[in-house]
């Protein structure tokens, strides 16, 4: 007999075959990246400030090192642009449009919460402005980083007009 194995890490999948008593050999390697939807914003393009946000998803990821976990939120716009926002360990606020590693990062993370926006959901510029007004301590605690992500998720939820960071 032979053993067939599949290894997955991030967006990669490796398939191997090992004959009885033999060496394990790689037989196939795949990238599990999704094909962009028609009309989706190509990687690297900024979302327009007037564009509406249609969905927000909060993730938690294992970062290892000093801060064991990290929280971030992915905002999806009506044109399909993806915006990753988080408070970094050095206190800076990240608001990155269509980052190249986002699918791999999401694949390795866990979803903590998600909300779909109604037709009159908030606009990108409005959310960016409100998130920029959030406290930006020089060395935020992991709890403050988590609170930022929760606040970002609430900002685009059904009661976004009342939400705050």
Secondary structure as a PSIPRED ss2 file (coil, helix, strand):
# PSIPRED VFORMAT (PSIPRED V4.0)

   1 X C   1.000  0.000  0.000
   2 X E   0.000  0.000  1.000
   3 X E   0.000  0.000  1.000
   4 X E   0.000  0.000  1.000
   5 X E   0.000  0.000  1.000
   6 X E   0.000  0.000  1.000
   7 X E   0.000  0.000  1.000
   8 X E   0.000  0.000  1.000
   9 X E   0.000  0.000  1.000
  10 X C   1.000  0.000  0.000
  11 X C   1.000  0.000  0.000
  12 X E   0.000  0.000  1.000
  13 X E   0.000  0.000  1.000
  14 X E   0.000  0.000  1.000
  15 X E   0.000  0.000  1.000
  16 X E   0.000  0.000  1.000
  17 X E   0.000  0.000  1.000
  18 X E   0.000  0.000  1.000
  19 X E   0.000  0.000  1.000
  20 X C   1.000  0.000  0.000
  21 X C   1.000  0.000  0.000
  22 X C   1.000  0.000  0.000
  23 X C   1.000  0.000  0.000
  24 X E   0.000  0.000  1.000
  25 X E   0.000  0.000  1.000
  26 X E   0.000  0.000  1.000
  27 X E   0.000  0.000  1.000
  28 X E   0.000  0.000  1.000
  29 X E   0.000  0.000  1.000
  30 X E   0.000  0.000  1.000
  31 X E   0.000  0.000  1.000
  32 X C   1.000  0.000  0.000
  33 X C   1.000  0.000  0.000
  34 X C   1.000  0.000  0.000
  35 X C   1.000  0.000  0.000
  36 X C   1.000  0.000  0.000
  37 X C   1.000  0.000  0.000
  38 X C   1.000  0.000  0.000
  39 X C   1.000  0.000  0.000
  40 X C   1.000  0.000  0.000
  41 X C   1.000  0.000  0.000
  42 X C   1.000  0.000  0.000
  43 X C   1.000  0.000  0.000
  44 X C   1.000  0.000  0.000
  45 X C   1.000  0.000  0.000
  46 X C   1.000  0.000  0.000
  47 X C   1.000  0.000  0.000
  48 X C   1.000  0.000  0.000
  49 X C   1.000  0.000  0.000
  50 X C   1.000  0.000  0.000
  51 X C   1.000  0.000  0.000
  52 X E   0.000  0.000  1.000
  53 X E   0.000  0.000  1.000
  54 X E   0.000  0.000  1.000
  55 X E   0.000  0.000  1.000
  56 X E   0.000  0.000  1.000
  57 X E   0.000  0.000  1.000
  58 X E   0.000  0.000  1.000
  59 X E   0.000  0.000  1.000
  60 X E   0.000  0.000  1.000
  61 X E   0.000  0.000  1.000
  62 X E   0.000  0.000  1.000
  63 X C   1.000  0.000  0.000
  64 X C   1.000  0.000  0.000
  65 X C   1.000  0.000  0.000
  66 X C   1.000  0.000  0.000
  67 X C   1.000  0.000  0.000
  68 X C   1.000  0.000  0.000
  69 X E   0.000  0.000  1.000
  70 X E   0.000  0.000  1.000
  71 X E   0.000  0.000  1.000
  72 X E   0.000  0.000  1.000
  73 X E   0.000  0.000  1.000
  74 X E   0.000  0.000  1.000
  75 X E   0.000  0.000  1.000
  76 X E   0.000  0.000  1.000
  77 X E   0.000  0.000  1.000
  78 X C   1.000  0.000  0.000
  79 X C   1.000  0.000  0.000
  80 X C   1.000  0.000  0.000
  81 X C   1.000  0.000  0.000
  82 X E   0.000  0.000  1.000
  83 X E   0.000  0.000  1.000
  84 X E   0.000  0.000  1.000
  85 X E   0.000  0.000  1.000
  86 X E   0.000  0.000  1.000
  87 X E   0.000  0.000  1.000
  88 X C   1.000  0.000  0.000
  89 X C   1.000  0.000  0.000
  90 X C   1.000  0.000  0.000
  91 X C   1.000  0.000  0.000
  92 X C   1.000  0.000  0.000
  93 X E   0.000  0.000  1.000
  94 X E   0.000  0.000  1.000
  95 X E   0.000  0.000  1.000
  96 X E   0.000  0.000  1.000
  97 X E   0.000  0.000  1.000
  98 X C   1.000  0.000  0.000
  99 X C   1.000  0.000  0.000
 100 X C   1.000  0.000  0.000
 101 X C   1.000  0.000  0.000
 102 X H   0.000  1.000  0.000
 103 X H   0.000  1.000  0.000
 104 X H   0.000  1.000  0.000
 105 X H   0.000  1.000  0.000
 106 X H   0.000  1.000  0.000
 107 X H   0.000  1.000  0.000
 108 X H   0.000  1.000  0.000
 109 X C   1.000  0.000  0.000
 110 X E   0.000  0.000  1.000
 111 X E   0.000  0.000  1.000
 112 X E   0.000  0.000  1.000
 113 X E   0.000  0.000  1.000
 114 X E   0.000  0.000  1.000
 115 X E   0.000  0.000  1.000
 116 X E   0.000  0.000  1.000
 117 X C   1.000  0.000  0.000
 118 X C   1.000  0.000  0.000
 119 X C   1.000  0.000  0.000
 120 X C   1.000  0.000  0.000
 121 X C   1.000  0.000  0.000
 122 X C   1.000  0.000  0.000
 123 X E   0.000  0.000  1.000
 124 X H   0.000  1.000  0.000
 125 X H   0.000  1.000  0.000
 126 X H   0.000  1.000  0.000
 127 X H   0.000  1.000  0.000
 128 X H   0.000  1.000  0.000
 129 X H   0.000  1.000  0.000
 130 X H   0.000  1.000  0.000
 131 X H   0.000  1.000  0.000
 132 X H   0.000  1.000  0.000
 133 X C   1.000  0.000  0.000
 134 X C   1.000  0.000  0.000
 135 X C   1.000  0.000  0.000
 136 X C   1.000  0.000  0.000
 137 X C   1.000  0.000  0.000
 138 X C   1.000  0.000  0.000
 139 X C   1.000  0.000  0.000
 140 X C   1.000  0.000  0.000
 141 X C   1.000  0.000  0.000
 142 X H   0.000  1.000  0.000
 143 X H   0.000  1.000  0.000
 144 X H   0.000  1.000  0.000
 145 X H   0.000  1.000  0.000
 146 X H   0.000  1.000  0.000
 147 X H   0.000  1.000  0.000
 148 X H   0.000  1.000  0.000
 149 X H   0.000  1.000  0.000
 150 X H   0.000  1.000  0.000
 151 X H   0.000  1.000  0.000
 152 X H   0.000  1.000  0.000
 153 X H   0.000  1.000  0.000
 154 X H   0.000  1.000  0.000
 155 X H   0.000  1.000  0.000
 156 X C   1.000  0.000  0.000
 157 X C   1.000  0.000  0.000
 158 X C   1.000  0.000  0.000
 159 X C   1.000  0.000  0.000
 160 X C   1.000  0.000  0.000
 161 X C   1.000  0.000  0.000
 162 X C   1.000  0.000  0.000
 163 X C   1.000  0.000  0.000
 164 X C   1.000  0.000  0.000
 165 X C   1.000  0.000  0.000
